[in-house]
């Protein structure tokens, strides 16, 4: 078996992907809490402030989750 063509995991890219996932986890918990607080205060002003903030935060969470998984897979299999 020819071992000169063997590829190894890109550790820098793997760490970058793990950092993205590490940032997405607290953001996921925080945006869930923001949604809950926004919908508990339907008659007050915080609904109009916190709901868009929660939506933007959830979009960022989804981006970080999929980006982190994609980066990890690229580090391992490319």
PDB file of N, CA, C and O in Angstrom, chain B, residues numbered from 101:
ATOM      1  N   UNK B 101       0.840  -1.166   0.000  1.00  0.00           N
ATOM      2  CA  UNK B 101       0.000   0.000   0.000  1.00  0.00           C
ATOM      3  C   UNK B 101       0.893   1.240   0.000  1.00  0.00           C
ATOM      4  O   UNK B 101       1.853   1.319   0.767  1.00  0.00           O
ATOM      5  N   UNK B 102       0.575   2.199  -0.857  1.00  0.00           N
ATOM      6  CA  UNK B 102       1.360   3.410  -0.986  1.00  0.00           C
ATOM      7  C   UNK B 102       0.910   4.432   0.063  1.00  0.00           C
ATOM      8  O   UNK B 102      -0.207   4.945  -0.002  1.00  0.00           O
ATOM      9  N   UNK B 103       1.788   4.722   1.028  1.00  0.00           N
ATOM     10  CA  UNK B 103       1.431   5.620   2.115  1.00  0.00           C
ATOM     11  C   UNK B 103       1.787   7.067   1.833  1.00  0.00           C
ATOM     12  O   UNK B 103       1.510   7.928   2.668  1.00  0.00           O
ATOM     13  N   UNK B 104       2.386   7.370   0.699  1.00  0.00           N
ATOM     14  CA  UNK B 104       2.758   8.757   0.404  1.00  0.00           C
ATOM     15  C   UNK B 104       1.550   9.591  -0.008  1.00  0.00           C
ATOM     16  O   UNK B 104       1.587  10.816   0.116  1.00  0.00           O
ATOM     17  N   UNK B 105       0.486   8.965  -0.492  1.00  0.00           N
ATOM     18  CA  UNK B 105      -0.709   9.689  -0.905  1.00  0.00           C
ATOM     19  C   UNK B 105      -1.742   9.793   0.206  1.00  0.00           C
ATOM     20  O   UNK B 105      -2.870  10.224  -0.037  1.00  0.00           O
ATOM     21  N   UNK B 106      -1.379   9.411   1.405  1.00  0.00           N
ATOM     22  CA  UNK B 106      -2.316   9.426   2.519  1.00  0.00           C
ATOM     23  C   UNK B 106      -2.556  10.869   2.973  1.00  0.00           C
ATOM     24  O   UNK B 106      -1.616  11.641   3.161  1.00  0.00           O
ATOM     25  N   UNK B 107      -3.841  11.216   3.145  1.00  0.00           N
ATOM     26  CA  UNK B 107      -4.199  12.569   3.580  1.00  0.00           C
ATOM     27  C   UNK B 107      -4.503  12.564   5.068  1.00  0.00           C
ATOM     28  O   UNK B 107      -4.998  11.579   5.617  1.00  0.00           O
ATOM     29  N   UNK B 108      -4.201  13.669   5.699  1.00  0.00           N
ATOM     30  CA  UNK B 108      -4.434  13.808   7.120  1.00  0.00           C
ATOM     31  C   UNK B 108      -5.426  14.932   7.376  1.00  0.00           C
ATOM     32  O   UNK B 108      -5.718  15.734   6.489  1.00  0.00           O
ATOM     33  N   UNK B 109      -5.934  14.980   8.586  1.00  0.00           N
ATOM     34  CA  UNK B 109      -6.896  15.996   8.970  1.00  0.00           C
ATOM     35  C   UNK B 109      -6.199  17.351   9.094  1.00  0.00           C
ATOM     36  O   UNK B 109      -5.137  17.461   9.707  1.00  0.00           O
ATOM     37  N   UNK B 110      -6.807  18.372   8.506  1.00  0.00           N
ATOM     38  CA  UNK B 110      -6.306  19.737   8.630  1.00  0.00           C
ATOM     39  C   UNK B 110      -6.731  20.274   9.994  1.00  0.00           C
ATOM     40  O   UNK B 110      -7.896  20.616  10.201  1.00  0.00           O
ATOM     41  N   UNK B 111      -5.776  20.345  10.922  1.00  0.00           N
ATOM     42  CA  UNK B 111      -6.106  20.682  12.304  1.00  0.00           C
ATOM     43  C   UNK B 111      -6.564  22.127  12.457  1.00  0.00           C
ATOM     44  O   UNK B 111      -7.433  22.407  13.283  1.00  0.00           O
ATOM     45  N   UNK B 112      -6.009  23.038  11.691  1.00  0.00           N
ATOM     46  CA  UNK B 112      -6.418  24.442  11.790  1.00  0.00           C
ATOM     47  C   UNK B 112      -7.867  24.609  11.348  1.00  0.00           C
ATOM     48  O   UNK B 112      -8.629  25.349  11.971  1.00  0.00           O
ATOM     49  N   UNK B 113      -8.240  23.931  10.289  1.00  0.00           N
ATOM     50  CA  UNK B 113      -9.609  24.008   9.795  1.00  0.00           C
ATOM     51  C   UNK B 113     -10.569  23.312  10.755  1.00  0.00           C
ATOM     52  O   UNK B 113     -11.704  23.755  10.933  1.00  0.00           O
ATOM     53  N   UNK B 114     -10.119  22.235  11.367  1.00  0.00           N
ATOM     54  CA  UNK B 114     -10.941  21.532  12.358  1.00  0.00           C
ATOM     55  C   UNK B 114     -11.203  22.407  13.587  1.00  0.00           C
ATOM     56  O   UNK B 114     -12.321  22.440  14.101  1.00  0.00           O
ATOM     57  N   UNK B 115     -10.179  23.109  14.050  1.00  0.00           N
ATOM     58  CA  UNK B 115     -10.336  24.001  15.200  1.00  0.00           C
ATOM     59  C   UNK B 115     -11.278  25.147  14.850  1.00  0.00           C
ATOM     60  O   UNK B 115     -12.081  25.564  15.684  1.00  0.00           O
ATOM     61  N   UNK B 116     -11.187  25.653  13.635  1.00  0.00           N
ATOM     62  CA  UNK B 116     -12.082  26.724  13.194  1.00  0.00           C
ATOM     63  C   UNK B 116     -13.536  26.245  13.206  1.00  0.00           C
ATOM     64  O   UNK B 116     -14.423  26.977  13.645  1.00  0.00           O
ATOM     65  N   UNK B 117     -13.783  25.050  12.739  1.00  0.00           N
ATOM     66  CA  UNK B 117     -15.130  24.498  12.748  1.00  0.00           C
ATOM     67  C   UNK B 117     -15.651  24.259  14.152  1.00  0.00           C
ATOM     68  O   UNK B 117     -16.826  24.501  14.431  1.00  0.00           O
ATOM     69  N   UNK B 118     -14.788  23.786  15.032  1.00  0.00           N
ATOM     70  CA  UNK B 118     -15.200  23.570  16.423  1.00  0.00           C
ATOM     71  C   UNK B 118     -15.486  24.885  17.143  1.00  0.00           C
ATOM     72  O   UNK B 118     -16.372  24.949  17.995  1.00  0.00           O
ATOM     73  N   UNK B 119     -14.739  25.928  16.803  1.00  0.00           N
ATOM     74  CA  UNK B 119     -15.015  27.247  17.380  1.00  0.00           C
ATOM     75  C   UNK B 119     -16.376  27.768  16.919  1.00  0.00           C
ATOM     76  O   UNK B 119     -17.112  28.376  17.697  1.00  0.00           O
ATOM     77  N   UNK B 120     -16.704  27.528  15.658  1.00  0.00           N
ATOM     78  CA  UNK B 120     -18.005  27.960  15.148  1.00  0.00           C
ATOM     79  C   UNK B 120     -19.128  27.226  15.876  1.00  0.00           C
ATOM     80  O   UNK B 120     -20.136  27.833  16.240  1.00  0.00           O
ATOM     81  N   UNK B 121     -18.958  25.933  16.088  1.00  0.00           N
ATOM     82  CA  UNK B 121     -19.970  25.177  16.818  1.00  0.00           C
ATOM     83  C   UNK B 121     -20.019  25.585  18.286  1.00  0.00           C
ATOM     84  O   UNK B 121     -21.091  25.605  18.891  1.00  0.00           O
ATOM     85  N   UNK B 122     -18.874  25.906  18.853  1.00  0.00           N
ATOM     86  CA  UNK B 122     -18.834  26.362  20.233  1.00  0.00           C
ATOM     87  C   UNK B 122     -19.519  27.708  20.425  1.00  0.00           C
ATOM     88  O   UNK B 122     -20.090  27.964  21.485  1.00  0.00           O
ATOM     89  N   UNK B 123     -19.470  28.560  19.426  1.00  0.00           N
ATOM     90  CA  UNK B 123     -20.163  29.845  19.478  1.00  0.00           C
ATOM     91  C   UNK B 123     -21.658  29.675  19.221  1.00  0.00           C
ATOM     92  O   UNK B 123     -22.469  30.446  19.734  1.00  0.00           O
ATOM     93  N   UNK B 124     -22.018  28.681  18.437  1.00  0.00           N
ATOM     94  CA  UNK B 124     -23.430  28.474  18.103  1.00  0.00           C
ATOM     95  C   UNK B 124     -24.228  27.916  19.276  1.00  0.00           C
ATOM     96  O   UNK B 124     -25.421  28.199  19.388  1.00  0.00           O
ATOM     97  N   UNK B 125     -23.614  27.146  20.137  1.00  0.00           N
ATOM     98  CA  UNK B 125     -24.346  26.534  21.250  1.00  0.00           C
ATOM     99  C   UNK B 125     -24.899  27.551  22.252  1.00  0.00           C
ATOM    100  O   UNK B 125     -26.089  27.494  22.560  1.00  0.00           O
ATOM    101  N   UNK B 126     -24.088  28.479  22.776  1.00  0.00           N
ATOM    102  CA  UNK B 126     -24.685  29.473  23.675  1.00  0.00           C
ATOM    103  C   UNK B 126     -25.655  30.408  22.963  1.00  0.00           C
ATOM    104  O   UNK B 126     -26.626  30.877  23.557  1.00  0.00           O
ATOM    105  N   UNK B 127     -25.388  30.675  21.693  1.00  0.00           N
ATOM    106  CA  UNK B 127     -26.295  31.523  20.912  1.00  0.00           C
ATOM    107  C   UNK B 127     -27.645  30.845  20.737  1.00  0.00           C
ATOM    108  O   UNK B 127     -28.678  31.514  20.726  1.00  0.00           O
ATOM    109  N   UNK B 128     -27.646  29.545  20.601  1.00  0.00           N
ATOM    110  CA  UNK B 128     -28.889  28.789  20.486  1.00  0.00           C
ATOM    111  C   UNK B 128     -29.727  28.899  21.760  1.00  0.00           C
ATOM    112  O   UNK B 128     -30.939  29.103  21.696  1.00  0.00           O
ATOM    113  N   UNK B 129     -29.082  28.764  22.902  1.00  0.00           N
ATOM    114  CA  UNK B 129     -29.789  28.875  24.178  1.00  0.00           C
ATOM    115  C   UNK B 129     -30.280  30.298  24.392  1.00  0.00           C
ATOM    116  O   UNK B 129     -31.407  30.505  24.842  1.00  0.00           O
ATOM    117  N   UNK B 130     -29.445  31.280  24.072  1.00  0.00           N
ATOM    118  CA  UNK B 130     -29.799  32.676  24.275  1.00  0.00           C
ATOM    119  C   UNK B 130     -30.974  33.100  23.393  1.00  0.00           C
ATOM    120  O   UNK B 130     -31.876  33.789  23.869  1.00  0.00           O
ATOM    121  N   UNK B 131     -30.981  32.707  22.137  1.00  0.00           N
ATOM    122  CA  UNK B 131     -32.078  33.109  21.254  1.00  0.00           C
ATOM    123  C   UNK B 131     -33.382  32.412  21.634  1.00  0.00           C
ATOM    124  O   UNK B 131     -34.457  32.988  21.463  1.00  0.00           O
ATOM    125  N   UNK B 132     -33.307  31.209  22.135  1.00  0.00           N
ATOM    126  CA  UNK B 132     -34.515  30.542  22.614  1.00  0.00           C
ATOM    127  C   UNK B 132     -35.099  31.300  23.805  1.00  0.00           C
ATOM    128  O   UNK B 132     -36.314  31.467  23.906  1.00  0.00           O
ATOM    129  N   UNK B 133     -34.243  31.750  24.688  1.00  0.00           N
ATOM    130  CA  UNK B 133     -34.685  32.539  25.839  1.00  0.00           C
ATOM    131  C   UNK B 133     -35.277  33.874  25.382  1.00  0.00           C
ATOM    132  O   UNK B 133     -36.290  34.314  25.925  1.00  0.00           O
ATOM    133  N   UNK B 134     -34.669  34.512  24.407  1.00  0.00           N
ATOM    134  CA  UNK B 134     -35.177  35.792  23.889  1.00  0.00           C
ATOM    135  C   UNK B 134     -36.560  35.611  23.275  1.00  0.00           C
ATOM    136  O   UNK B 134     -37.439  36.446  23.489  1.00  0.00           O
ATOM    137  N   UNK B 135     -36.768  34.542  22.517  1.00  0.00           N
ATOM    138  CA  UNK B 135     -38.094  34.260  21.958  1.00  0.00           C
ATOM    139  C   UNK B 135     -39.129  34.073  23.068  1.00  0.00           C
ATOM    140  O   UNK B 135     -40.244  34.585  22.972  1.00  0.00           O
ATOM    141  N   UNK B 136     -38.766  33.350  24.104  1.00  0.00           N
ATOM    142  CA  UNK B 136     -39.701  33.107  25.204  1.00  0.00           C
ATOM    143  C   UNK B 136     -40.090  34.398  25.902  1.00  0.00           C
ATOM    144  O   UNK B 136     -41.269  34.625  26.174  1.00  0.00           O
ATOM    145  N   UNK B 137     -39.120  35.240  26.193  1.00  0.00           N
ATOM    146  CA  UNK B 137     -39.393  36.517  26.856  1.00  0.00           C
ATOM    147  C   UNK B 137     -40.229  37.415  25.957  1.00  0.00           C
ATOM    148  O   UNK B 137     -41.126  38.105  26.442  1.00  0.00           O
ATOM    149  N   UNK B 138     -39.956  37.419  24.671  1.00  0.00           N
ATOM    150  CA  UNK B 138     -40.706  38.264  23.745  1.00  0.00           C
ATOM    151  C   UNK B 138     -42.175  37.838  23.680  1.00  0.00           C
ATOM    152  O   UNK B 138     -43.059  38.695  23.662  1.00  0.00           O
ATOM    153  N   UNK B 139     -42.445  36.565  23.645  1.00  0.00           N
ATOM    154  CA  UNK B 139     -43.829  36.112  23.528  1.00  0.00           C
ATOM    155  C   UNK B 139     -44.581  36.117  24.863  1.00  0.00           C
ATOM    156  O   UNK B 139     -45.810  36.057  24.872  1.00  0.00           O
ATOM    157  N   UNK B 140     -43.872  36.187  25.975  1.00  0.00           N
ATOM    158  CA  UNK B 140     -44.550  36.318  27.260  1.00  0.00           C
ATOM    159  C   UNK B 140     -45.030  37.758  27.499  1.00  0.00           C
ATOM    160  O   UNK B 140     -45.957  37.980  28.278  1.00  0.00           O
ATOM    161  N   UNK B 141     -44.409  38.721  26.842  1.00  0.00           N
ATOM    162  CA  UNK B 141     -44.779  40.128  26.993  1.00  0.00           C
ATOM    163  C   UNK B 141     -45.447  40.636  25.723  1.00  0.00           C
ATOM    164  O   UNK B 141     -44.919  41.534  25.067  1.00  0.00           O
ATOM    165  N   UNK B 142     -46.587  40.082  25.368  1.00  0.00           N
ATOM    166  CA  UNK B 142     -47.237  40.434  24.105  1.00  0.00           C
ATOM    167  C   UNK B 142     -47.809  41.848  24.095  1.00  0.00           C
ATOM    168  O   UNK B 142     -47.875  42.471  23.035  1.00  0.00           O
ATOM    169  N   UNK B 143     -48.221  42.364  25.243  1.00  0.00           N
ATOM    170  CA  UNK B 143     -48.871  43.668  25.276  1.00  0.00           C
ATOM    171  C   UNK B 143     -47.890  44.805  25.521  1.00  0.00           C
ATOM    172  O   UNK B 143     -48.299  45.965  25.553  1.00  0.00           O
ATOM    173  N   UNK B 144     -46.641  44.510  25.690  1.00  0.00           N
ATOM    174  CA  UNK B 144     -45.661  45.540  26.054  1.00  0.00           C
ATOM    175  C   UNK B 144     -44.659  45.754  24.925  1.00  0.00           C
ATOM    176  O   UNK B 144     -44.611  45.000  23.953  1.00  0.00           O
ATOM    177  N   UNK B 145     -43.876  46.787  25.084  1.00  0.00           N
ATOM    178  CA  UNK B 145     -42.896  47.187  24.079  1.00  0.00           C
ATOM    179  C   UNK B 145     -41.804  46.139  23.817  1.00  0.00           C
ATOM    180  O   UNK B 145     -41.375  46.015  22.670  1.00  0.00           O
ATOM    181  N   UNK B 146     -41.331  45.378  24.816  1.00  0.00           N
ATOM    182  CA  UNK B 146     -40.225  44.442  24.545  1.00  0.00           C
ATOM    183  C   UNK B 146     -40.502  43.435  23.432  1.00  0.00           C
ATOM    184  O   UNK B 146     -39.563  42.897  22.844  1.00  0.00           O
ATOM    185  N   UNK B 147     -41.778  43.170  23.130  1.00  0.00           N
ATOM    186  CA  UNK B 147     -42.073  42.254  22.028  1.00  0.00           C
ATOM    187  C   UNK B 147     -41.495  42.780  20.724  1.00  0.00           C
ATOM    188  O   UNK B 147     -40.908  42.022  19.952  1.00  0.00           O
ATOM    189  N   UNK B 148     -41.656  44.061  20.479  1.00  0.00           N
ATOM    190  CA  UNK B 148     -41.212  44.648  19.217  1.00  0.00           C
ATOM    191  C   UNK B 148     -39.707  44.862  19.163  1.00  0.00           C
ATOM    192  O   UNK B 148     -39.145  45.065  18.087  1.00  0.00           O
ATOM    193  N   UNK B 149     -39.060  44.817  20.305  1.00  0.00           N
ATOM    194  CA  UNK B 149     -37.602  44.945  20.341  1.00  0.00           C
ATOM    195  C   UNK B 149     -36.946  43.565  20.329  1.00  0.00           C
ATOM    196  O   UNK B 149     -35.981  43.335  19.600  1.00  0.00           O
ATOM    197  N   UNK B 150     -37.470  42.657  21.135  1.00  0.00           N
ATOM    198  CA  UNK B 150     -36.813  41.360  21.305  1.00  0.00           C
ATOM    199  C   UNK B 150     -37.118  40.369  20.188  1.00  0.00           C
ATOM    200  O   UNK B 150     -36.284  39.518  19.879  1.00  0.00           O
ATOM    201  N   UNK B 151     -38.293  40.462  19.580  1.00  0.00           N
ATOM    202  CA  UNK B 151     -38.630  39.492  18.533  1.00  0.00           C
ATOM    203  C   UNK B 151     -37.713  39.606  17.311  1.00  0.00           C
ATOM    204  O   UNK B 151     -37.205  38.582  16.853  1.00  0.00           O
ATOM    205  N   UNK B 152     -37.479  40.806  16.762  1.00  0.00           N
ATOM    206  CA  UNK B 152     -36.511  40.875  15.652  1.00  0.00           C
ATOM    207  C   UNK B 152     -35.103  40.470  16.064  1.00  0.00           C
ATOM    208  O   UNK B 152     -34.370  39.866  15.280  1.00  0.00           O
ATOM    209  N   UNK B 153     -34.724  40.806  17.304  1.00  0.00           N
ATOM    210  CA  UNK B 153     -33.417  40.400  17.800  1.00  0.00           C
ATOM    211  C   UNK B 153     -33.310  38.875  17.878  1.00  0.00           C
ATOM    212  O   UNK B 153     -32.274  38.303  17.539  1.00  0.00           O
ATOM    213  N   UNK B 154     -34.378  38.227  18.322  1.00  0.00           N
ATOM    214  CA  UNK B 154     -34.393  36.764  18.385  1.00  0.00           C
ATOM    215  C   UNK B 154     -34.353  36.120  17.012  1.00  0.00           C
ATOM    216  O   UNK B 154     -33.698  35.095  16.821  1.00  0.00           O
ATOM    217  N   UNK B 155     -35.053  36.718  16.054  1.00  0.00           N
ATOM    218  CA  UNK B 155     -35.059  36.176  14.688  1.00  0.00           C
ATOM    219  C   UNK B 155     -33.669  36.291  14.058  1.00  0.00           C
ATOM    220  O   UNK B 155     -33.189  35.353  13.422  1.00  0.00           O
ATOM    221  N   UNK B 156     -33.034  37.441  14.239  1.00  0.00           N
ATOM    222  CA  UNK B 156     -31.679  37.621  13.701  1.00  0.00           C
ATOM    223  C   UNK B 156     -30.696  36.671  14.384  1.00  0.00           C
ATOM    224  O   UNK B 156     -29.829  36.086  13.735  1.00  0.00           O
ATOM    225  N   UNK B 157     -30.843  36.526  15.694  1.00  0.00           N
ATOM    226  CA  UNK B 157     -29.968  35.613  16.436  1.00  0.00           C
ATOM    227  C   UNK B 157     -30.151  34.165  16.016  1.00  0.00           C
ATOM    228  O   UNK B 157     -29.180  33.414  15.934  1.00  0.00           O
ATOM    229  N   UNK B 158     -31.396  33.765  15.746  1.00  0.00           N
ATOM    230  CA  UNK B 158     -31.643  32.386  15.318  1.00  0.00           C
ATOM    231  C   UNK B 158     -31.073  32.141  13.924  1.00  0.00           C
ATOM    232  O   UNK B 158     -30.552  31.062  13.642  1.00  0.00           O
ATOM    233  N   UNK B 159     -31.173  33.143  13.056  1.00  0.00           N
ATOM    234  CA  UNK B 159     -30.571  33.003  11.723  1.00  0.00           C
ATOM    235  C   UNK B 159     -29.054  32.864  11.835  1.00  0.00           C
ATOM    236  O   UNK B 159     -28.447  32.064  11.123  1.00  0.00           O
ATOM    237  N   UNK B 160     -28.448  33.637  12.725  1.00  0.00           N
ATOM    238  CA  UNK B 160     -27.004  33.525  12.939  1.00  0.00           C
ATOM    239  C   UNK B 160     -26.637  32.162  13.518  1.00  0.00           C
ATOM    240  O   UNK B 160     -25.600  31.596  13.174  1.00  0.00           O
ATOM    241  N   UNK B 161     -27.480  31.644  14.391  1.00  0.00           N
ATOM    242  CA  UNK B 161     -27.238  30.324  14.983  1.00  0.00           C
ATOM    243  C   UNK B 161     -27.266  29.237  13.918  1.00  0.00           C
ATOM    244  O   UNK B 161     -26.393  28.370  13.882  1.00  0.00           O
ATOM    245  N   UNK B 162     -28.263  29.288  13.062  1.00  0.00           N
ATOM    246  CA  UNK B 162     -28.372  28.289  11.997  1.00  0.00           C
ATOM    247  C   UNK B 162     -27.184  28.385  11.056  1.00  0.00           C
ATOM    248  O   UNK B 162     -26.646  27.363  10.631  1.00  0.00           O
ATOM    249  N   UNK B 163     -26.769  29.608  10.724  1.00  0.00           N
ATOM    250  CA  UNK B 163     -25.607  29.795   9.852  1.00  0.00           C
ATOM    251  C   UNK B 163     -24.350  29.207  10.500  1.00  0.00           C
ATOM    252  O   UNK B 163     -23.581  28.509   9.840  1.00  0.00           O
ATOM    253  N   UNK B 164     -24.142  29.486  11.784  1.00  0.00           N
ATOM    254  CA  UNK B 164     -22.955  28.977  12.469  1.00  0.00           C
ATOM    255  C   UNK B 164     -22.976  27.457  12.595  1.00  0.00           C
ATOM    256  O   UNK B 164     -21.937  26.812  12.451  1.00  0.00           O
ATOM    257  N   UNK B 165     -24.138  26.882  12.859  1.00  0.00           N
ATOM    258  CA  UNK B 165     -24.230  25.423  12.978  1.00  0.00           C
ATOM    259  C   UNK B 165     -23.870  24.736  11.663  1.00  0.00           C
ATOM    260  O   UNK B 165     -23.021  23.845  11.632  1.00  0.00           O
ATOM    261  N   UNK B 166     -24.521  25.156  10.580  1.00  0.00           N
ATOM    262  CA  UNK B 166     -24.239  24.513   9.298  1.00  0.00           C
ATOM    263  C   UNK B 166     -22.834  24.840   8.794  1.00  0.00           C
ATOM    264  O   UNK B 166     -22.172  23.990   8.198  1.00  0.00           O
ATOM    265  N   UNK B 167     -22.381  26.068   9.033  1.00  0.00           N
ATOM    266  CA  UNK B 167     -21.016  26.425   8.639  1.00  0.00           C
ATOM    267  C   UNK B 167     -19.975  25.641   9.407  1.00  0.00           C
ATOM    268  O   UNK B 167     -18.972  25.215   8.835  1.00  0.00           O
ATOM    269  N   UNK B 168     -20.200  25.444  10.697  1.00  0.00           N
ATOM    270  CA  UNK B 168     -19.262  24.665  11.502  1.00  0.00           C
ATOM    271  C   UNK B 168     -19.203  23.211  11.088  1.00  0.00           C
ATOM    272  O   UNK B 168     -18.123  22.629  10.991  1.00  0.00           O
ATOM    273  N   UNK B 169     -20.368  22.620  10.842  1.00  0.00           N
ATOM    274  CA  UNK B 169     -20.402  21.226  10.390  1.00  0.00           C
ATOM    275  C   UNK B 169     -19.728  21.079   9.034  1.00  0.00           C
ATOM    276  O   UNK B 169     -18.981  20.128   8.807  1.00  0.00           O
ATOM    277  N   UNK B 170     -19.990  22.017   8.139  1.00  0.00           N
ATOM    278  CA  UNK B 170     -19.374  21.982   6.806  1.00  0.00           C
ATOM    279  C   UNK B 170     -17.855  22.122   6.899  1.00  0.00           C
ATOM    280  O   UNK B 170     -17.121  21.449   6.176  1.00  0.00           O
ATOM    281  N   UNK B 171     -17.386  22.999   7.790  1.00  0.00           N
ATOM    282  CA  UNK B 171     -15.955  23.197   7.956  1.00  0.00           C
ATOM    283  C   UNK B 171     -15.294  21.963   8.545  1.00  0.00           C
ATOM    284  O   UNK B 171     -14.206  21.579   8.114  1.00  0.00           O
ATOM    285  N   UNK B 172     -15.927  21.344   9.509  1.00  0.00           N
ATOM    286  CA  UNK B 172     -15.368  20.119  10.104  1.00  0.00           C
ATOM    287  C   UNK B 172     -15.295  18.995   9.068  1.00  0.00           C
ATOM    288  O   UNK B 172     -14.294  18.283   8.983  1.00  0.00           O
ATOM    289  N   UNK B 173     -16.355  18.845   8.292  1.00  0.00           N
ATOM    290  CA  UNK B 173     -16.336  17.804   7.261  1.00  0.00           C
ATOM    291  C   UNK B 173     -15.271  18.076   6.210  1.00  0.00           C
ATOM    292  O   UNK B 173     -14.644  17.145   5.703  1.00  0.00           O
ATOM    293  N   UNK B 174     -15.062  19.349   5.880  1.00  0.00           N
ATOM    294  CA  UNK B 174     -14.028  19.702   4.916  1.00  0.00           C
ATOM    295  C   UNK B 174     -12.636  19.398   5.486  1.00  0.00           C
ATOM    296  O   UNK B 174     -11.749  18.950   4.760  1.00  0.00           O
ATOM    297  N   UNK B 175     -12.454  19.641   6.776  1.00  0.00           N
ATOM    298  CA  UNK B 175     -11.158  19.379   7.413  1.00  0.00           C
ATOM    299  C   UNK B 175     -10.856  17.884   7.468  1.00  0.00           C
ATOM    300  O   UNK B 175      -9.701  17.478   7.334  1.00  0.00           O
ATOM    301  N   UNK B 176     -11.875  17.076   7.662  1.00  0.00           N
ATOM    302  CA  UNK B 176     -11.652  15.644   7.824  1.00  0.00           C
ATOM    303  C   UNK B 176     -11.553  14.917   6.482  1.00  0.00           C
ATOM    304  O   UNK B 176     -10.704  14.041   6.322  1.00  0.00           O
ATOM    305  N   UNK B 177     -12.398  15.262   5.526  1.00  0.00           N
ATOM    306  CA  UNK B 177     -12.489  14.464   4.304  1.00  0.00           C
ATOM    307  C   UNK B 177     -11.811  15.070   3.079  1.00  0.00           C
ATOM    308  O   UNK B 177     -11.686  14.387   2.062  1.00  0.00           O
ATOM    309  N   UNK B 178     -11.372  16.319   3.137  1.00  0.00           N
ATOM    310  CA  UNK B 178     -10.671  16.882   1.969  1.00  0.00           C
ATOM    311  C   UNK B 178      -9.184  16.746   2.087  1.00  0.00           C
ATOM    312  O   UNK B 178      -8.453  17.167   1.192  1.00  0.00           O
TER     313      UNK B 178
END
